[in-house]
Amino acid sequence: MTAIPVTTSQDAARRRTSSFFRRYSTLLALAALFIGFSIFVDRFLTPTNLVNILQQISMLTIVGIGLTFCFAAKEIDLSVGFVAAFAGLVVTTLMSTYDVAVPLAIAAGVGVGLVIGLVNALLVTLIGIPSLIVTLAMGTIVGGINFMISGGRAIYGGIPATFTYLGQGRIGIIPVVSLIMLGLVLLSYIVMNHSFFGRYVYALGGNPKATQLSGIPVRRYRILALVLTSMFAATAGILLAARLGSGQPTAGANYLLDGLATVFIGMTMLRPGMATVLGTFFGALFIGIVNNGLNLVGLDSYVQDIFKGAILILAVSIVSRQTTLKLL
Amino acid sequence: MLQIRNLSKQFSGTYCLTDVSFDLRAGEVHGLIGENGAGKSTLVNILSGALPATSGEVAMDGRVRAFSAPHDALRAGIAHVSQEGSLVPYLTGAENILLGDEPKAAGFFISSRKLEAEAQALAQRTFPHRKLDLRTPVEELSYADQKVIEILRALRSEAKVLILDEPTASLPAEDKKQLSALIRDLAERGTTVVLISHYLHEVLELTDRITVLRDGAHIVTMNTSDATEELLVRHMLARSEGATSTQGSGTRQLGKAGAPRLATHYLTGAAFQDVSLELAPGEVLGLVGLVGAGQIEFAEALYGAQPWLGGQVVLNGAPLTALTPRKALSLGICLIPDQRMLKALQADWSVRENLSLIHLNDVSLGGTPLVAGTTERRLSREVVKRLQIKASSLEQPIQELSGGNKQKVSIGRWLFESTGKDYQVVVFVEPSEGVDVGVKAEIHGLIRAMANDGISVIIVSSDLLEVVSLADRVGVFRAGRLTSVTDVPNEDALISAMAGGN
């Protein structure tokens, strides 16, 4: 009557190898890409260029990490690009038009992200509209507001150097933005992998019913995840404004698609099917290296777009073979 | 007309259907009954070609048939109307009936005129006395009409055998009556109808013969005229042979003299009404009932997992007017639910992560909201050892464990960083669902130990032997109400009470 499952050591070995490839194939591809570029592309493997890559991916990584929070809760946020631009405009307007002190202006920018995220989250949890729809609409609204407050023009002049330092300065050879990005990656890694918050968010994303029956306030954590996503997008937008030295209504336009790409690429590795902080970081690195390498080869940016799109489709095909992607 | 011979089906090592043989006659209504997990769906899926049989065969009019896909079975004349419904909600009745089989105009376009005429003709032929609106999107029609349209769709290919899976499940009484008449009508004109239903009175009323399955085995096929509701329930549930269903723990001395640990007063929820009962410290109370009688929902409500619509629960003298799982947890009420992969466990997670989820606060890193990894592993290891959970490591994904070990993890979640002795009330729903005999005995030992420690335990189970051997008292649910509570439970009396006889 008692059935004893028979597992031979061969089976186990095969499972281990296959799970190794499942976890690390994307990382191996990334390493191969890196080595390939190093060998065949001049000026790729130089300290300056590597630092460049790190700088180029900073804002994107922050957006991607933000998206990782809501993906862990099986939600999505399509408004991140517009929120980033909005936060950049708010910060620069406050500084250039109203002479607001730098720390206050930054706090206001992050606060804008918090409020938008909260509105998204409440519409999702209290009214029950899918986050895909809520954030699509919210993105459109915020995009409109961006043009309204800026009149469609860049906001510049009267922006203190302490602010632009965040985007343009360096400590040693390392850009300040990259340090901020690495700090946020580390913090998020700890939060998602070692805190109650991370455990609960993954739990509600994996099985909301069981999570609720385990006495965990599911709604609260779903709200927090969506708020964090928006706050990270705002932070990226503020850093972008600091880098550009101005607020632009169309800044961060590519954050949404590229940010989603980093998460999807990340979902193919480490814990396949799950959005993880480290996975997203490597996803951003992947995109950064592809962009940089193709750039050095001298390919036009639209060719890069074609490559990026192809990589995204590949990543999603791998992910959806392992789990059913459910975004609605 | 259709013979089922020695049919067996094995899923990953366990048999869901063992050596089932019976036959269907032309023009009869044949009831197929059994509790959840008895093998009805597996059998139906094999008959309708959705699943291959592991062994055995199906013969139609003397010819052995093997169906590799549903359309094979359909072509042979076996049609299946599933429980969930399979209509496209925004298409009209006519469009649904002929979906995938539409009459073409000019070789490419669908002729809606022909389509309607064809569907109407089929409806006229099959149910001459029923008025049906085939031009309205089906989502705007009544349940009964939708069912009729599903049946018409199943019949468009001249089905000889029509399998109806719980056709009346969510129907209002008036519609039920109409559908019953339609089923009789079909049979009189030669179609064999297999009726699967949990409503025994309906089966008794409608069928010519009845087959009972239990635990994947064929128990009996009998003429309906020889059957009573009580007899059927007995066939569905009784496991008496070979098992000694004697001595519960009913003889134990309980602290019944004092105040009850838990009392409900007219507690009402969506699936149960006015349930009042008391539970003494250290008492094991069994709750039984047929599928849908409300006992599971009632038990879940005690943990706040089902909303209360009325009534009150009193815990140690303190009245509660509302409860959430979170609040229940803090009051020392636990629920080990049925369907563990749906209600308790995270399929993608490791044994360790599953074990610690409820009591994550107990492995906090010095009071911060961070998880202390070493403490978490140590406590997980202790639970694994105490409950003898068989896993290759703490990090093994829970999906890879056997049913019994998954259940142990589901229980172990509550015993993480706690011997469980502080709990007030522990509710088990189907504690040995999909669990092998050895683990079942271990779980029973655990339940007894809890009771001996003074915890009040509620067990809801469809395994009457389990209830009888564990419980001090047993409450019987019928149609959402607690109809009796017996002190010295015995299986026979319970079956009578569940069936409503006396």
Boltz contact constraints between the chains, C-beta under 6 A:
constraints:
  - contact:
      token1: [A, 1]
      token2: [B, 437]
      max_distance: 6.0
  - contact:
      token1: [A, 2]
      token2: [B, 436]
      max_distance: 6.0
  - contact:
      token1: [A, 2]
      token2: [B, 438]
      max_distance: 6.0
  - contact:
      token1: [A, 3]
      token2: [B, 13]
      max_distance: 6.0
  - contact:
      token1: [A, 194]
      token2: [B, 370]
      max_distance: 6.0
  - contact:
      token1: [A, 194]
      token2: [B, 371]
      max_distance: 6.0
  - contact:
      token1: [A, 195]
      token2: [B, 369]
      max_distance: 6.0
  - contact:
      token1: [A, 195]
      token2: [B, 370]
      max_distance: 6.0
  - contact:
      token1: [A, 196]
      token2: [B, 360]
      max_distance: 6.0
  - contact:
      token1: [A, 196]
      token2: [B, 369]
      max_distance: 6.0
  - contact:
      token1: [A, 203]
      token2: [B, 346]
      max_distance: 6.0
  - contact:
      token1: [A, 206]
      token2: [B, 346]
      max_distance: 6.0
  - contact:
      token1: [A, 206]
      token2: [B, 348]
      max_distance: 6.0
  - contact:
      token1: [A, 207]
      token2: [B, 346]
      max_distance: 6.0
  - contact:
      token1: [A, 209]
      token2: [B, 343]
      max_distance: 6.0
  - contact:
      token1: [A, 210]
      token2: [B, 343]
      max_distance: 6.0
  - contact:
      token1: [A, 210]
      token2: [B, 344]
      max_distance: 6.0
  - contact:
      token1: [A, 213]
      token2: [B, 305]
      max_distance: 6.0
  - contact:
      token1: [A, 213]
      token2: [B, 325]
      max_distance: 6.0
  - contact:
      token1: [A, 213]
      token2: [B, 343]
      max_distance: 6.0
  - contact:
      token1: [A, 214]
      token2: [B, 357]
      max_distance: 6.0
  - contact:
      token1: [A, 214]
      token2: [B, 358]
      max_distance: 6.0
  - contact:
      token1: [A, 215]
      token2: [B, 325]
      max_distance: 6.0
  - contact:
      token1: [A, 215]
      token2: [B, 326]
      max_distance: 6.0
  - contact:
      token1: [A, 215]
      token2: [B, 329]
      max_distance: 6.0
